[in-house]
Each structure stands twice: as C-alpha cells, then as structure tokens.
C-alpha cells in the first residue's frame, strides 16, 4: 500500500447547499465520500433513505453508491473523496 499516493489522492471540498439547489443523485465508482456538516441542517440522500445532517454529524457514502445532499434551509459541508484501496 502506497500511503503517500493515497494521501495525495484524497480530494477535499466545501459545499454550500441552499434550500433551492437540487443536487442530482450521483456516484463515485472509485472513491468513498465522507461529508461532515459544518453549518446548518439538511440531509444526505441515498436511493432508499435520507440521513439527517446537522453540525458535527457525518454522512459516509461507499464507492459506487448513488447519493446527493439537500436542505430545507441551507447547509455547509466539507467533503472528502477517499480512493478505494
């Protein structure tokens, strides 16, 4: 396992999802994704259920699983795309 390569392959983002934004269901075939709520409230969306997100809570999506985010007001999350090993 090449830890340096894994470290360099992790992608980080910060997203703001306002109430009127529709995030389409999508998947990442080769990366797990971890969302961490830093402000607001909303939901991590899977094909068959919604996971409540609020400050300090995480939403973990395995590679290949359809997912999205939504909020009735607004939500800010950090996202980490981590390559499957």
N, CA, C and O atoms as a Maestro MAE file, in Angstrom:
{
 s_m_m2io_version
 :::
 2.0.0
}

f_m_ct {
 s_m_title
 :::
 protein
 m_atom[340] {
  # First column is atom index #
  i_m_mmod_type
  r_m_x_coord
  r_m_y_coord
  r_m_z_coord
  i_m_residue_number
  s_m_chain_name
  s_m_pdb_residue_name
  s_m_pdb_atom_name
  i_m_atomic_number
  :::
  1 25 0.859 -1.177 0.000 1 A "UNK " " N  " 7
  2 3 0.000 0.000 0.000 1 A "UNK " " CA " 6
  3 2 0.901 1.235 0.000 1 A "UNK " " C  " 6
  4 15 1.785 1.376 0.846 1 A "UNK " " O  " 8
  5 25 0.663 2.117 -0.955 2 A "UNK " " N  " 7
  6 3 1.444 3.344 -1.085 2 A "UNK " " CA " 6
  7 2 0.722 4.475 -0.360 2 A "UNK " " C  " 6
  8 15 -0.121 5.150 -0.951 2 A "UNK " " O  " 8
  9 25 1.045 4.688 0.911 3 A "UNK " " N  " 7
  10 3 0.343 5.693 1.718 3 A "UNK " " CA " 6
  11 2 0.507 7.103 1.160 3 A "UNK " " C  " 6
  12 15 -0.426 7.903 1.230 3 A "UNK " " O  " 8
  13 25 1.654 7.414 0.617 4 A "UNK " " N  " 7
  14 3 1.868 8.753 0.058 4 A "UNK " " CA " 6
  15 2 0.945 8.985 -1.141 4 A "UNK " " C  " 6
  16 15 0.397 10.076 -1.303 4 A "UNK " " O  " 8
  17 25 0.776 7.965 -1.975 5 A "UNK " " N  " 7
  18 3 -0.125 8.078 -3.113 5 A "UNK " " CA " 6
  19 2 -1.568 8.262 -2.653 5 A "UNK " " C  " 6
  20 15 -2.303 9.075 -3.212 5 A "UNK " " O  " 8
  21 25 -1.972 7.505 -1.630 6 A "UNK " " N  " 7
  22 3 -3.333 7.660 -1.089 6 A "UNK " " CA " 6
  23 2 -3.515 9.074 -0.539 6 A "UNK " " C  " 6
  24 15 -4.521 9.729 -0.811 6 A "UNK " " O  " 8
  25 25 -2.545 9.530 0.229 7 A "UNK " " N  " 7
  26 3 -2.612 10.880 0.803 7 A "UNK " " CA " 6
  27 2 -2.779 11.937 -0.291 7 A "UNK " " C  " 6
  28 15 -3.576 12.864 -0.144 7 A "UNK " " O  " 8
  29 25 -2.040 11.800 -1.371 8 A "UNK " " N  " 7
  30 3 -2.105 12.772 -2.458 8 A "UNK " " CA " 6
  31 2 -3.365 12.635 -3.304 8 A "UNK " " C  " 6
  32 15 -3.698 13.546 -4.062 8 A "UNK " " O  " 8
  33 25 -4.077 11.504 -3.186 9 A "UNK " " N  " 7
  34 3 -5.283 11.263 -3.979 9 A "UNK " " CA " 6
  35 2 -6.568 11.698 -3.292 9 A "UNK " " C  " 6
  36 15 -7.622 11.713 -3.928 9 A "UNK " " O  " 8
  37 25 -6.513 12.052 -2.010 10 A "UNK " " N  " 7
  38 3 -7.709 12.494 -1.291 10 A "UNK " " CA " 6
  39 2 -8.099 13.888 -1.778 10 A "UNK " " C  " 6
  40 15 -7.271 14.797 -1.828 10 A "UNK " " O  " 8
  41 25 -9.366 14.039 -2.132 11 A "UNK " " N  " 7
  42 3 -9.886 15.315 -2.635 11 A "UNK " " CA " 6
  43 2 -10.772 15.931 -1.553 11 A "UNK " " C  " 6
  44 15 -11.664 15.262 -1.031 11 A "UNK " " O  " 8
  45 25 -10.536 17.199 -1.214 12 A "UNK " " N  " 7
  46 3 -11.368 17.878 -0.214 12 A "UNK " " CA " 6
  47 2 -12.126 19.027 -0.868 12 A "UNK " " C  " 6
  48 15 -11.616 19.696 -1.767 12 A "UNK " " O  " 8
  49 25 -13.343 19.240 -0.404 13 A "UNK " " N  " 7
  50 3 -14.196 20.323 -0.898 13 A "UNK " " CA " 6
  51 2 -15.006 20.881 0.265 13 A "UNK " " C  " 6
  52 15 -15.146 20.238 1.305 13 A "UNK " " O  " 8
  53 25 -15.536 22.083 0.077 14 A "UNK " " N  " 7
  54 3 -16.537 22.649 0.976 14 A "UNK " " CA " 6
  55 2 -17.716 23.051 0.094 14 A "UNK " " C  " 6
  56 15 -17.546 23.779 -0.884 14 A "UNK " " O  " 8
  57 25 -18.909 22.575 0.441 15 A "UNK " " N  " 7
  58 3 -20.110 22.853 -0.330 15 A "UNK " " CA " 6
  59 2 -21.114 23.645 0.490 15 A "UNK " " C  " 6
  60 15 -21.271 23.422 1.690 15 A "UNK " " O  " 8
  61 25 -21.793 24.577 -0.179 16 A "UNK " " N  " 7
  62 3 -22.936 25.299 0.387 16 A "UNK " " CA " 6
  63 2 -24.142 24.873 -0.431 16 A "UNK " " C  " 6
  64 15 -24.192 25.106 -1.638 16 A "UNK " " O  " 8
  65 25 -25.106 24.254 0.217 17 A "UNK " " N  " 7
  66 3 -26.327 23.807 -0.453 17 A "UNK " " CA " 6
  67 2 -27.490 24.652 0.065 17 A "UNK " " C  " 6
  68 15 -27.989 24.396 1.161 17 A "UNK " " O  " 8
  69 25 -27.935 25.663 -0.707 18 A "UNK " " N  " 7
  70 3 -29.098 26.443 -0.286 18 A "UNK " " CA " 6
  71 2 -30.393 25.649 -0.517 18 A "UNK " " C  " 6
  72 15 -30.386 24.628 -1.205 18 A "UNK " " O  " 8
  73 25 -31.489 26.122 0.058 19 A "UNK " " N  " 7
  74 3 -32.764 25.411 0.001 19 A "UNK " " CA " 6
  75 2 -33.238 25.180 -1.432 19 A "UNK " " C  " 6
  76 15 -33.874 24.161 -1.703 19 A "UNK " " O  " 8
  77 25 -32.949 26.089 -2.349 20 A "UNK " " N  " 7
  78 3 -33.461 25.970 -3.710 20 A "UNK " " CA " 6
  79 2 -32.542 25.188 -4.652 20 A "UNK " " C  " 6
  80 15 -32.865 25.040 -5.830 20 A "UNK " " O  " 8
  81 25 -31.411 24.688 -4.162 21 A "UNK " " N  " 7
  82 3 -30.488 23.957 -5.022 21 A "UNK " " CA " 6
  83 2 -30.837 22.477 -5.032 21 A "UNK " " C  " 6
  84 15 -31.019 21.869 -3.978 21 A "UNK " " O  " 8
  85 25 -30.928 21.909 -6.205 22 A "UNK " " N  " 7
  86 3 -31.203 20.485 -6.364 22 A "UNK " " CA " 6
  87 2 -29.915 19.787 -6.783 22 A "UNK " " C  " 6
  88 15 -29.414 20.005 -7.886 22 A "UNK " " O  " 8
  89 25 -29.391 18.961 -5.913 23 A "UNK " " N  " 7
  90 3 -28.192 18.185 -6.214 23 A "UNK " " CA " 6
  91 2 -28.652 16.832 -6.740 23 A "UNK " " C  " 6
  92 15 -29.359 16.101 -6.046 23 A "UNK " " O  " 8
  93 25 -28.256 16.498 -7.957 24 A "UNK " " N  " 7
  94 3 -28.676 15.240 -8.569 24 A "UNK " " CA " 6
  95 2 -27.982 14.052 -7.905 24 A "UNK " " C  " 6
  96 15 -26.834 14.144 -7.472 24 A "UNK " " O  " 8
  97 25 -28.706 12.939 -7.837 25 A "UNK " " N  " 7
  98 3 -28.078 11.707 -7.381 25 A "UNK " " CA " 6
  99 2 -26.919 11.368 -8.312 25 A "UNK " " C  " 6
  100 15 -27.041 11.471 -9.533 25 A "UNK " " O  " 8
  101 25 -25.805 10.967 -7.730 26 A "UNK " " N  " 7
  102 3 -24.620 10.615 -8.499 26 A "UNK " " CA " 6
  103 2 -23.778 9.636 -7.685 26 A "UNK " " C  " 6
  104 15 -24.070 9.384 -6.516 26 A "UNK " " O  " 8
  105 25 -22.740 9.088 -8.299 27 A "UNK " " N  " 7
  106 3 -21.872 8.164 -7.571 27 A "UNK " " CA " 6
  107 2 -20.422 8.366 -8.006 27 A "UNK " " C  " 6
  108 15 -20.138 8.948 -9.053 27 A "UNK " " O  " 8
  109 25 -19.529 7.871 -7.176 28 A "UNK " " N  " 7
  110 3 -18.096 7.897 -7.447 28 A "UNK " " CA " 6
  111 2 -17.631 6.444 -7.445 28 A "UNK " " C  " 6
  112 15 -17.532 5.837 -6.380 28 A "UNK " " O  " 8
  113 25 -17.346 5.877 -8.611 29 A "UNK " " N  " 7
  114 3 -17.043 4.450 -8.687 29 A "UNK " " CA " 6
  115 2 -15.775 4.027 -7.949 29 A "UNK " " C  " 6
  116 15 -15.684 2.886 -7.495 29 A "UNK " " O  " 8
  117 25 -14.806 4.914 -7.822 30 A "UNK " " N  " 7
  118 3 -13.521 4.504 -7.244 30 A "UNK " " CA " 6
  119 2 -13.182 5.210 -5.935 30 A "UNK " " C  " 6
  120 15 -12.084 5.037 -5.408 30 A "UNK " " O  " 8
  121 25 -14.117 6.007 -5.403 31 A "UNK " " N  " 7
  122 3 -13.852 6.754 -4.165 31 A "UNK " " CA " 6
  123 2 -15.012 6.620 -3.182 31 A "UNK " " C  " 6
  124 15 -16.177 6.691 -3.572 31 A "UNK " " O  " 8
  125 25 -14.684 6.425 -1.900 32 A "UNK " " N  " 7
  126 3 -15.662 6.614 -0.831 32 A "UNK " " CA " 6
  127 2 -15.754 8.127 -0.613 32 A "UNK " " C  " 6
  128 15 -14.805 8.855 -0.903 32 A "UNK " " O  " 8
  129 25 -16.902 8.601 -0.102 33 A "UNK " " N  " 7
  130 3 -17.038 10.031 0.195 33 A "UNK " " CA " 6
  131 2 -17.570 10.210 1.603 33 A "UNK " " C  " 6
  132 15 -18.527 9.552 2.012 33 A "UNK " " O  " 8
  133 25 -16.938 11.108 2.335 34 A "UNK " " N  " 7
  134 3 -17.356 11.438 3.696 34 A "UNK " " CA " 6
  135 2 -17.762 12.907 3.702 34 A "UNK " " C  " 6
  136 15 -16.981 13.778 3.320 34 A "UNK " " O  " 8
  137 25 -18.988 13.174 4.139 35 A "UNK " " N  " 7
  138 3 -19.473 14.543 4.313 35 A "UNK " " CA " 6
  139 2 -19.511 14.844 5.808 35 A "UNK " " C  " 6
  140 15 -19.910 13.994 6.604 35 A "UNK " " O  " 8
  141 25 -19.100 16.039 6.187 36 A "UNK " " N  " 7
  142 3 -19.130 16.471 7.583 36 A "UNK " " CA " 6
  143 2 -19.801 17.840 7.621 36 A "UNK " " C  " 6
  144 15 -19.328 18.781 6.984 36 A "UNK " " O  " 8
  145 25 -20.897 17.956 8.362 37 A "UNK " " N  " 7
  146 3 -21.665 19.205 8.417 37 A "UNK " " CA " 6
  147 2 -20.957 20.229 9.300 37 A "UNK " " C  " 6
  148 15 -20.650 19.954 10.460 37 A "UNK " " O  " 8
  149 25 -20.701 21.419 8.740 38 A "UNK " " N  " 7
  150 3 -20.036 22.482 9.493 38 A "UNK " " CA " 6
  151 2 -20.965 23.650 9.825 38 A "UNK " " C  " 6
  152 15 -20.644 24.466 10.690 38 A "UNK " " O  " 8
  153 25 -22.134 23.739 9.134 39 A "UNK " " N  " 7
  154 3 -23.100 24.793 9.441 39 A "UNK " " CA " 6
  155 2 -24.444 24.417 8.837 39 A "UNK " " C  " 6
  156 15 -24.507 23.868 7.737 39 A "UNK " " O  " 8
  157 25 -25.513 24.714 9.556 40 A "UNK " " N  " 7
  158 3 -26.858 24.475 9.044 40 A "UNK " " CA " 6
  159 2 -27.325 23.049 9.276 40 A "UNK " " C  " 6
  160 15 -26.744 22.292 10.054 40 A "UNK " " O  " 8
  161 25 -28.403 22.710 8.567 41 A "UNK " " N  " 7
  162 3 -29.000 21.385 8.677 41 A "UNK " " CA " 6
  163 2 -29.498 20.945 7.324 41 A "UNK " " C  " 6
  164 15 -29.834 21.774 6.478 41 A "UNK " " O  " 8
  165 25 -29.546 19.645 7.117 42 A "UNK " " N  " 7
  166 3 -30.046 19.106 5.862 42 A "UNK " " CA " 6
  167 2 -30.015 17.593 5.904 42 A "UNK " " C  " 6
  168 15 -30.110 16.982 6.968 42 A "UNK " " O  " 8
  169 25 -29.879 16.999 4.729 43 A "UNK " " N  " 7
  170 3 -29.935 15.553 4.624 43 A "UNK " " CA " 6
  171 2 -28.916 15.041 3.620 43 A "UNK " " C  " 6
  172 15 -28.706 15.636 2.563 43 A "UNK " " O  " 8
  173 25 -28.291 13.933 3.969 44 A "UNK " " N  " 7
  174 3 -27.568 13.136 2.997 44 A "UNK " " CA " 6
  175 2 -28.597 12.210 2.380 44 A "UNK " " C  " 6
  176 15 -29.340 11.542 3.099 44 A "UNK " " O  " 8
  177 25 -28.650 12.163 1.072 45 A "UNK " " N  " 7
  178 3 -29.689 11.412 0.371 45 A "UNK " " CA " 6
  179 2 -29.081 10.178 -0.285 45 A "UNK " " C  " 6
  180 15 -28.096 10.267 -1.018 45 A "UNK " " O  " 8
  181 25 -29.682 9.036 -0.009 46 A "UNK " " N  " 7
  182 3 -29.354 7.798 -0.692 46 A "UNK " " CA " 6
  183 2 -30.566 7.391 -1.516 46 A "UNK " " C  " 6
  184 15 -31.626 8.003 -1.382 46 A "UNK " " O  " 8
  185 25 -30.441 6.387 -2.353 47 A "UNK " " N  " 7
  186 3 -31.575 5.972 -3.181 47 A "UNK " " CA " 6
  187 2 -32.780 5.567 -2.351 47 A "UNK " " C  " 6
  188 15 -33.917 5.787 -2.768 47 A "UNK " " O  " 8
  189 25 -32.551 4.973 -1.174 48 A "UNK " " N  " 7
  190 3 -33.657 4.424 -0.402 48 A "UNK " " CA " 6
  191 2 -33.919 5.109 0.935 48 A "UNK " " C  " 6
  192 15 -34.854 4.732 1.641 48 A "UNK " " O  " 8
  193 25 -33.100 6.124 1.306 49 A "UNK " " N  " 7
  194 3 -33.342 6.809 2.580 49 A "UNK " " CA " 6
  195 2 -32.573 8.115 2.645 49 A "UNK " " C  " 6
  196 15 -31.645 8.358 1.873 49 A "UNK " " O  " 8
  197 25 -32.985 8.948 3.589 50 A "UNK " " N  " 7
  198 3 -32.298 10.207 3.886 50 A "UNK " " CA " 6
  199 2 -31.648 10.097 5.263 50 A "UNK " " C  " 6
  200 15 -32.224 9.524 6.188 50 A "UNK " " O  " 8
  201 25 -30.449 10.649 5.389 51 A "UNK " " N  " 7
  202 3 -29.716 10.660 6.652 51 A "UNK " " CA " 6
  203 2 -29.652 12.105 7.138 51 A "UNK " " C  " 6
  204 15 -29.141 12.974 6.432 51 A "UNK " " O  " 8
  205 25 -30.169 12.365 8.340 52 A "UNK " " N  " 7
  206 3 -30.156 13.730 8.878 52 A "UNK " " CA " 6
  207 2 -28.724 14.203 9.113 52 A "UNK " " C  " 6
  208 15 -27.898 13.485 9.678 52 A "UNK " " O  " 8
  209 25 -28.452 15.423 8.666 53 A "UNK " " N  " 7
  210 3 -27.156 16.061 8.898 53 A "UNK " " CA " 6
  211 2 -27.359 17.352 9.655 53 A "UNK " " C  " 6
  212 15 -28.217 18.160 9.299 53 A "UNK " " O  " 8
  213 25 -26.576 17.550 10.696 54 A "UNK " " N  " 7
  214 3 -26.528 18.817 11.412 54 A "UNK " " CA " 6
  215 2 -25.100 19.005 11.881 54 A "UNK " " C  " 6
  216 15 -24.284 18.093 11.750 54 A "UNK " " O  " 8
  217 25 -24.786 20.147 12.415 55 A "UNK " " N  " 7
  218 3 -23.400 20.469 12.775 55 A "UNK " " CA " 6
  219 2 -22.789 19.354 13.620 55 A "UNK " " C  " 6
  220 15 -23.357 18.920 14.622 55 A "UNK " " O  " 8
  221 25 -21.616 18.907 13.181 56 A "UNK " " N  " 7
  222 3 -20.889 17.873 13.899 56 A "UNK " " CA " 6
  223 2 -21.213 16.453 13.472 56 A "UNK " " C  " 6
  224 15 -20.592 15.510 13.964 56 A "UNK " " O  " 8
  225 25 -22.165 16.276 12.575 57 A "UNK " " N  " 7
  226 3 -22.556 14.932 12.126 57 A "UNK " " CA " 6
  227 2 -21.934 14.633 10.761 57 A "UNK " " C  " 6
  228 15 -21.689 15.535 9.961 57 A "UNK " " O  " 8
  229 25 -21.684 13.341 10.515 58 A "UNK " " N  " 7
  230 3 -21.072 12.900 9.266 58 A "UNK " " CA " 6
  231 2 -22.021 11.981 8.501 58 A "UNK " " C  " 6
  232 15 -22.918 11.368 9.079 58 A "UNK " " O  " 8
  233 25 -21.805 11.900 7.204 59 A "UNK " " N  " 7
  234 3 -22.565 11.070 6.271 59 A "UNK " " CA " 6
  235 2 -21.518 10.373 5.401 59 A "UNK " " C  " 6
  236 15 -20.779 11.034 4.672 59 A "UNK " " O  " 8
  237 25 -21.454 9.054 5.475 60 A "UNK " " N  " 7
  238 3 -20.430 8.295 4.758 60 A "UNK " " CA " 6
  239 2 -21.085 7.532 3.610 60 A "UNK " " C  " 6
  240 15 -22.082 6.835 3.794 60 A "UNK " " O  " 8
  241 25 -20.498 7.681 2.419 61 A "UNK " " N  " 7
  242 3 -21.034 7.045 1.220 61 A "UNK " " CA " 6
  243 2 -19.957 6.142 0.611 61 A "UNK " " C  " 6
  244 15 -18.924 6.638 0.160 61 A "UNK " " O  " 8
  245 25 -20.182 4.830 0.592 62 A "UNK " " N  " 7
  246 3 -19.207 3.940 -0.035 62 A "UNK " " CA " 6
  247 2 -19.135 4.162 -1.549 62 A "UNK " " C  " 6
  248 15 -20.098 4.615 -2.167 62 A "UNK " " O  " 8
  249 25 -17.996 3.841 -2.124 63 A "UNK " " N  " 7
  250 3 -17.820 3.951 -3.573 63 A "UNK " " CA " 6
  251 2 -18.928 3.198 -4.301 63 A "UNK " " C  " 6
  252 15 -19.318 2.104 -3.896 63 A "UNK " " O  " 8
  253 25 -19.429 3.795 -5.380 64 A "UNK " " N  " 7
  254 3 -20.443 3.157 -6.204 64 A "UNK " " CA " 6
  255 2 -21.873 3.332 -5.756 64 A "UNK " " C  " 6
  256 15 -22.784 2.853 -6.431 64 A "UNK " " O  " 8
  257 25 -22.111 4.009 -4.627 65 A "UNK " " N  " 7
  258 3 -23.469 4.204 -4.097 65 A "UNK " " CA " 6
  259 2 -24.006 5.565 -4.548 65 A "UNK " " C  " 6
  260 15 -23.337 6.587 -4.393 65 A "UNK " " O  " 8
  261 25 -25.214 5.569 -5.103 66 A "UNK " " N  " 7
  262 3 -25.862 6.813 -5.530 66 A "UNK " " CA " 6
  263 2 -26.181 7.656 -4.297 66 A "UNK " " C  " 6
  264 15 -26.673 7.143 -3.292 66 A "UNK " " O  " 8
  265 25 -25.889 8.983 -4.389 67 A "UNK " " N  " 7
  266 3 -26.115 9.873 -3.252 67 A "UNK " " CA " 6
  267 2 -26.248 11.317 -3.714 67 A "UNK " " C  " 6
  268 15 -25.928 11.653 -4.854 67 A "UNK " " O  " 8
  269 25 -26.727 12.163 -2.810 68 A "UNK " " N  " 7
  270 3 -26.862 13.603 -3.043 68 A "UNK " " CA " 6
  271 2 -26.988 14.279 -1.676 68 A "UNK " " C  " 6
  272 15 -26.955 13.617 -0.639 68 A "UNK " " O  " 8
  273 25 -27.129 15.591 -1.691 69 A "UNK " " N  " 7
  274 3 -27.394 16.379 -0.490 69 A "UNK " " CA " 6
  275 2 -28.609 17.250 -0.752 69 A "UNK " " C  " 6
  276 15 -28.872 17.650 -1.886 69 A "UNK " " O  " 8
  277 25 -29.351 17.540 0.318 70 A "UNK " " N  " 7
  278 3 -30.455 18.502 0.201 70 A "UNK " " CA " 6
  279 2 -30.662 19.181 1.540 70 A "UNK " " C  " 6
  280 15 -30.281 18.658 2.587 70 A "UNK " " O  " 8
  281 25 -31.279 20.366 1.489 71 A "UNK " " N  " 7
  282 3 -31.582 21.110 2.707 71 A "UNK " " CA " 6
  283 2 -32.875 21.872 2.521 71 A "UNK " " C  " 6
  284 15 -33.151 22.381 1.435 71 A "UNK " " O  " 8
  285 25 -33.672 21.952 3.581 72 A "UNK " " N  " 7
  286 3 -34.890 22.754 3.553 72 A "UNK " " CA " 6
  287 2 -34.579 24.226 3.816 72 A "UNK " " C  " 6
  288 15 -35.415 25.090 3.550 72 A "UNK " " O  " 8
  289 25 -33.393 24.519 4.334 73 A "UNK " " N  " 7
  290 3 -32.954 25.901 4.558 73 A "UNK " " CA " 6
  291 2 -31.610 26.080 3.862 73 A "UNK " " C  " 6
  292 15 -31.565 26.578 2.738 73 A "UNK " " O  " 8
  293 25 -30.523 25.686 4.504 74 A "UNK " " N  " 7
  294 3 -29.208 25.656 3.880 74 A "UNK " " CA " 6
  295 2 -28.281 24.818 4.737 74 A "UNK " " C  " 6
  296 15 -28.502 24.629 5.933 74 A "UNK " " O  " 8
  297 25 -27.244 24.323 4.094 75 A "UNK " " N  " 7
  298 3 -26.269 23.501 4.799 75 A "UNK " " CA " 6
  299 2 -24.898 23.731 4.181 75 A "UNK " " C  " 6
  300 15 -24.766 23.922 2.972 75 A "UNK " " O  " 8
  301 25 -23.882 23.709 5.035 76 A "UNK " " N  " 7
  302 3 -22.492 23.757 4.591 76 A "UNK " " CA " 6
  303 2 -21.834 22.462 5.054 76 A "UNK " " C  " 6
  304 15 -21.939 22.086 6.222 76 A "UNK " " O  " 8
  305 25 -21.159 21.787 4.136 77 A "UNK " " N  " 7
  306 3 -20.481 20.542 4.479 77 A "UNK " " CA " 6
  307 2 -19.075 20.534 3.883 77 A "UNK " " C  " 6
  308 15 -18.824 21.121 2.831 77 A "UNK " " O  " 8
  309 25 -18.175 19.860 4.575 78 A "UNK " " N  " 7
  310 3 -16.899 19.519 3.970 78 A "UNK " " CA " 6
  311 2 -17.063 18.119 3.381 78 A "UNK " " C  " 6
  312 15 -17.835 17.306 3.888 78 A "UNK " " O  " 8
  313 25 -16.334 17.854 2.317 79 A "UNK " " N  " 7
  314 3 -16.408 16.567 1.647 79 A "UNK " " CA " 6
  315 2 -14.992 16.050 1.432 79 A "UNK " " C  " 6
  316 15 -14.088 16.794 1.052 79 A "UNK " " O  " 8
  317 25 -14.826 14.768 1.684 80 A "UNK " " N  " 7
  318 3 -13.548 14.108 1.465 80 A "UNK " " CA " 6
  319 2 -13.765 12.909 0.563 80 A "UNK " " C  " 6
  320 15 -14.467 11.972 0.942 80 A "UNK " " O  " 8
  321 25 -13.176 12.920 -0.622 81 A "UNK " " N  " 7
  322 3 -13.210 11.786 -1.533 81 A "UNK " " CA " 6
  323 2 -11.940 10.970 -1.283 81 A "UNK " " C  " 6
  324 15 -10.825 11.464 -1.454 81 A "UNK " " O  " 8
  325 25 -12.128 9.725 -0.880 82 A "UNK " " N  " 7
  326 3 -11.007 8.882 -0.476 82 A "UNK " " CA " 6
  327 2 -10.948 7.677 -1.422 82 A "UNK " " C  " 6
  328 15 -11.928 6.942 -1.541 82 A "UNK " " O  " 8
  329 25 -9.812 7.466 -2.095 83 A "UNK " " N  " 7
  330 3 -9.733 6.359 -3.051 83 A "UNK " " CA " 6
  331 2 -9.861 5.006 -2.360 83 A "UNK " " C  " 6
  332 15 -9.349 4.799 -1.261 83 A "UNK " " O  " 8
  333 25 -10.562 4.084 -3.035 84 A "UNK " " N  " 7
  334 3 -10.626 2.710 -2.540 84 A "UNK " " CA " 6
  335 2 -9.239 2.102 -2.659 84 A "UNK " " C  " 6
  336 15 -8.525 2.339 -3.633 84 A "UNK " " O  " 8
  337 25 -8.874 1.331 -1.679 85 A "UNK " " N  " 7
  338 3 -7.543 0.713 -1.691 85 A "UNK " " CA " 6
  339 2 -7.647 -0.733 -2.100 85 A "UNK " " C  " 6
  340 15 -6.634 -1.429 -2.170 85 A "UNK " " O  " 8
  :::
 }
 m_bond[339] {
  # First column is bond index #
  i_m_from
  i_m_to
  i_m_order
  :::
  1 1 2 1
  2 2 3 1
  3 3 4 2
  4 3 5 1
  5 5 6 1
  6 6 7 1
  7 7 8 2
  8 7 9 1
  9 9 10 1
  10 10 11 1
  11 11 12 2
  12 11 13 1
  13 13 14 1
  14 14 15 1
  15 15 16 2
  16 15 17 1
  17 17 18 1
  18 18 19 1
  19 19 20 2
  20 19 21 1
  21 21 22 1
  22 22 23 1
  23 23 24 2
  24 23 25 1
  25 25 26 1
  26 26 27 1
  27 27 28 2
  28 27 29 1
  29 29 30 1
  30 30 31 1
  31 31 32 2
  32 31 33 1
  33 33 34 1
  34 34 35 1
  35 35 36 2
  36 35 37 1
  37 37 38 1
  38 38 39 1
  39 39 40 2
  40 39 41 1
  41 41 42 1
  42 42 43 1
  43 43 44 2
  44 43 45 1
  45 45 46 1
  46 46 47 1
  47 47 48 2
  48 47 49 1
  49 49 50 1
  50 50 51 1
  51 51 52 2
  52 51 53 1
  53 53 54 1
  54 54 55 1
  55 55 56 2
  56 55 57 1
  57 57 58 1
  58 58 59 1
  59 59 60 2
  60 59 61 1
  61 61 62 1
  62 62 63 1
  63 63 64 2
  64 63 65 1
  65 65 66 1
  66 66 67 1
  67 67 68 2
  68 67 69 1
  69 69 70 1
  70 70 71 1
  71 71 72 2
  72 71 73 1
  73 73 74 1
  74 74 75 1
  75 75 76 2
  76 75 77 1
  77 77 78 1
  78 78 79 1
  79 79 80 2
  80 79 81 1
  81 81 82 1
  82 82 83 1
  83 83 84 2
  84 83 85 1
  85 85 86 1
  86 86 87 1
  87 87 88 2
  88 87 89 1
  89 89 90 1
  90 90 91 1
  91 91 92 2
  92 91 93 1
  93 93 94 1
  94 94 95 1
  95 95 96 2
  96 95 97 1
  97 97 98 1
  98 98 99 1
  99 99 100 2
  100 99 101 1
  101 101 102 1
  102 102 103 1
  103 103 104 2
  104 103 105 1
  105 105 106 1
  106 106 107 1
  107 107 108 2
  108 107 109 1
  109 109 110 1
  110 110 111 1
  111 111 112 2
  112 111 113 1
  113 113 114 1
  114 114 115 1
  115 115 116 2
  116 115 117 1
  117 117 118 1
  118 118 119 1
  119 119 120 2
  120 119 121 1
  121 121 122 1
  122 122 123 1
  123 123 124 2
  124 123 125 1
  125 125 126 1
  126 126 127 1
  127 127 128 2
  128 127 129 1
  129 129 130 1
  130 130 131 1
  131 131 132 2
  132 131 133 1
  133 133 134 1
  134 134 135 1
  135 135 136 2
  136 135 137 1
  137 137 138 1
  138 138 139 1
  139 139 140 2
  140 139 141 1
  141 141 142 1
  142 142 143 1
  143 143 144 2
  144 143 145 1
  145 145 146 1
  146 146 147 1
  147 147 148 2
  148 147 149 1
  149 149 150 1
  150 150 151 1
  151 151 152 2
  152 151 153 1
  153 153 154 1
  154 154 155 1
  155 155 156 2
  156 155 157 1
  157 157 158 1
  158 158 159 1
  159 159 160 2
  160 159 161 1
  161 161 162 1
  162 162 163 1
  163 163 164 2
  164 163 165 1
  165 165 166 1
  166 166 167 1
  167 167 168 2
  168 167 169 1
  169 169 170 1
  170 170 171 1
  171 171 172 2
  172 171 173 1
  173 173 174 1
  174 174 175 1
  175 175 176 2
  176 175 177 1
  177 177 178 1
  178 178 179 1
  179 179 180 2
  180 179 181 1
  181 181 182 1
  182 182 183 1
  183 183 184 2
  184 183 185 1
  185 185 186 1
  186 186 187 1
  187 187 188 2
  188 187 189 1
  189 189 190 1
  190 190 191 1
  191 191 192 2
  192 191 193 1
  193 193 194 1
  194 194 195 1
  195 195 196 2
  196 195 197 1
  197 197 198 1
  198 198 199 1
  199 199 200 2
  200 199 201 1
  201 201 202 1
  202 202 203 1
  203 203 204 2
  204 203 205 1
  205 205 206 1
  206 206 207 1
  207 207 208 2
  208 207 209 1
  209 209 210 1
  210 210 211 1
  211 211 212 2
  212 211 213 1
  213 213 214 1
  214 214 215 1
  215 215 216 2
  216 215 217 1
  217 217 218 1
  218 218 219 1
  219 219 220 2
  220 219 221 1
  221 221 222 1
  222 222 223 1
  223 223 224 2
  224 223 225 1
  225 225 226 1
  226 226 227 1
  227 227 228 2
  228 227 229 1
  229 229 230 1
  230 230 231 1
  231 231 232 2
  232 231 233 1
  233 233 234 1
  234 234 235 1
  235 235 236 2
  236 235 237 1
  237 237 238 1
  238 238 239 1
  239 239 240 2
  240 239 241 1
  241 241 242 1
  242 242 243 1
  243 243 244 2
  244 243 245 1
  245 245 246 1
  246 246 247 1
  247 247 248 2
  248 247 249 1
  249 249 250 1
  250 250 251 1
  251 251 252 2
  252 251 253 1
  253 253 254 1
  254 254 255 1
  255 255 256 2
  256 255 257 1
  257 257 258 1
  258 258 259 1
  259 259 260 2
  260 259 261 1
  261 261 262 1
  262 262 263 1
  263 263 264 2
  264 263 265 1
  265 265 266 1
  266 266 267 1
  267 267 268 2
  268 267 269 1
  269 269 270 1
  270 270 271 1
  271 271 272 2
  272 271 273 1
  273 273 274 1
  274 274 275 1
  275 275 276 2
  276 275 277 1
  277 277 278 1
  278 278 279 1
  279 279 280 2
  280 279 281 1
  281 281 282 1
  282 282 283 1
  283 283 284 2
  284 283 285 1
  285 285 286 1
  286 286 287 1
  287 287 288 2
  288 287 289 1
  289 289 290 1
  290 290 291 1
  291 291 292 2
  292 291 293 1
  293 293 294 1
  294 294 295 1
  295 295 296 2
  296 295 297 1
  297 297 298 1
  298 298 299 1
  299 299 300 2
  300 299 301 1
  301 301 302 1
  302 302 303 1
  303 303 304 2
  304 303 305 1
  305 305 306 1
  306 306 307 1
  307 307 308 2
  308 307 309 1
  309 309 310 1
  310 310 311 1
  311 311 312 2
  312 311 313 1
  313 313 314 1
  314 314 315 1
  315 315 316 2
  316 315 317 1
  317 317 318 1
  318 318 319 1
  319 319 320 2
  320 319 321 1
  321 321 322 1
  322 322 323 1
  323 323 324 2
  324 323 325 1
  325 325 326 1
  326 326 327 1
  327 327 328 2
  328 327 329 1
  329 329 330 1
  330 330 331 1
  331 331 332 2
  332 331 333 1
  333 333 334 1
  334 334 335 1
  335 335 336 2
  336 335 337 1
  337 337 338 1
  338 338 339 1
  339 339 340 2
  :::
 }
}
